[in-house]
């Protein structure tokens, strides 16, 4: 799972703060909707956080799922 965070302003941001919360909610939702068995490290062994830059008009977190 790759989470690419686009911040909404020029302030310095610790990308792990928003990404970790987003990751938790996404993983829990995927488990609740039975899109995977569980969100443990056997099912989701790798998560990375990337900084996508600043986007004042569309701050967001883009999530990419990779099959290993």
Buried (B, 14 or more C-beta within 10 A) or exposed (E): BBBBBBBEEEEEBEBEEBBEEBBEEBBEEBBEEEEEEEBEEEEBEEBEBBEBEEEEEEBEBEBEEEEE
